[in-house]
Amino acid sequence: MGDVTNKKKIVYDKLYSRNHKNGWIISGEIYAFDAYITCVTFITAFHKSYGIIYGNFSEEIIVVSDNPDKTLFHFLDNNMPLVWNGWDI
């Protein structure tokens, strides 16, 4: 897995992972549909204090935590999926 930054070129259909300053480690494969459209269909996210989240946000996600609501709210407050792109992983 590689850490995606603005200084690295993304290789599509490869698993990437990024450790964010907010404590979440988010991983997923970045797919390219054409030169201008990319997506991440399935993600996994881990936070040592909150737990694990995985799934496809357009269909279903699974939260593994002692307090799933708190975990999901913390994740979404710190990592808004509607504005994600390949550089967020």
C-alpha positions as CSV (number, residue, x, y, z in Angstrom):
1,M,0.0,0.0,0.0
2,G,1.2,3.5,-0.7
3,D,0.4,6.8,0.9
4,V,-1.1,9.1,-1.6
5,T,0.1,12.7,-1.6
6,N,0.1,15.5,-4.1
7,K,3.7,14.6,-4.9
8,K,3.0,11.1,-6.1
9,K,1.2,9.9,-9.2
10,I,-1.8,7.6,-8.5
11,V,-1.6,4.2,-10.0
12,Y,-5.2,3.1,-10.7
13,D,-6.6,-0.3,-9.6
14,K,-4.0,-0.4,-6.7
15,L,-4.7,-0.4,-3.0
16,Y,-3.7,2.8,-1.2
17,S,-3.8,3.7,2.5
18,R,-3.4,7.1,4.2
19,N,-2.9,7.9,7.9
20,H,-4.8,11.2,8.4
21,K,-3.9,13.7,11.2
22,N,-7.3,13.1,12.8
23,G,-6.3,9.5,13.6
24,W,-8.2,7.7,10.8
25,I,-6.3,5.3,8.5
26,I,-8.4,5.1,5.3
27,S,-7.7,2.4,2.7
28,G,-9.2,1.7,-0.7
29,E,-8.6,1.1,-4.4
30,I,-8.8,4.0,-6.8
31,Y,-10.5,3.2,-10.0
32,A,-10.4,5.3,-13.2
33,F,-13.3,5.3,-15.6
34,D,-11.6,7.6,-18.0
35,A,-9.1,10.4,-17.9
36,Y,-11.3,12.7,-15.7
37,I,-13.5,10.4,-13.6
38,T,-12.2,8.3,-10.7
39,C,-13.9,6.7,-7.8
40,V,-13.2,4.6,-4.7
41,T,-16.0,2.0,-4.4
42,F,-15.0,0.2,-1.2
43,I,-13.1,1.6,1.8
44,T,-11.9,0.4,5.1
45,A,-11.1,2.9,7.9
46,F,-9.5,2.3,11.2
47,H,-9.1,4.5,14.3
48,K,-7.4,3.2,17.4
49,S,-9.9,5.0,19.7
50,Y,-13.1,4.6,17.6
51,G,-12.9,1.3,15.7
52,I,-13.3,0.1,12.2
53,I,-15.6,1.2,9.3
54,Y,-15.8,-0.6,6.0
55,G,-18.0,-0.9,3.0
56,N,-19.4,1.0,0.0
57,F,-21.0,4.3,1.1
58,S,-23.5,4.1,-1.8
59,E,-24.8,0.8,-0.6
60,E,-23.9,-0.4,2.9
61,I,-21.3,0.2,5.6
62,I,-20.4,-1.8,8.6
63,V,-19.2,-0.2,11.9
64,V,-17.3,-2.3,14.3
65,S,-17.1,-0.4,17.6
66,D,-18.3,-0.3,21.2
67,N,-20.2,2.8,20.2
68,P,-21.1,2.6,16.5
69,D,-23.0,5.9,16.4
70,K,-20.1,7.9,18.0
71,T,-17.6,6.1,15.6
72,L,-19.6,6.9,12.5
73,F,-20.3,10.5,13.5
74,H,-16.6,11.1,14.2
75,F,-15.6,9.5,10.9
76,L,-18.0,11.5,8.9
77,D,-17.3,14.8,10.7
78,N,-13.6,14.4,10.0
79,N,-13.8,12.8,6.5
80,M,-16.7,14.0,4.4
81,P,-17.3,11.3,1.7
82,L,-19.2,13.5,-0.7
83,V,-16.0,15.5,-1.4
84,W,-13.5,12.6,-1.4
85,N,-11.2,12.0,-4.3
86,G,-8.1,9.9,-4.8
87,W,-5.9,12.2,-2.8
88,D,-8.0,11.5,0.4
89,I,-6.7,8.0,0.6
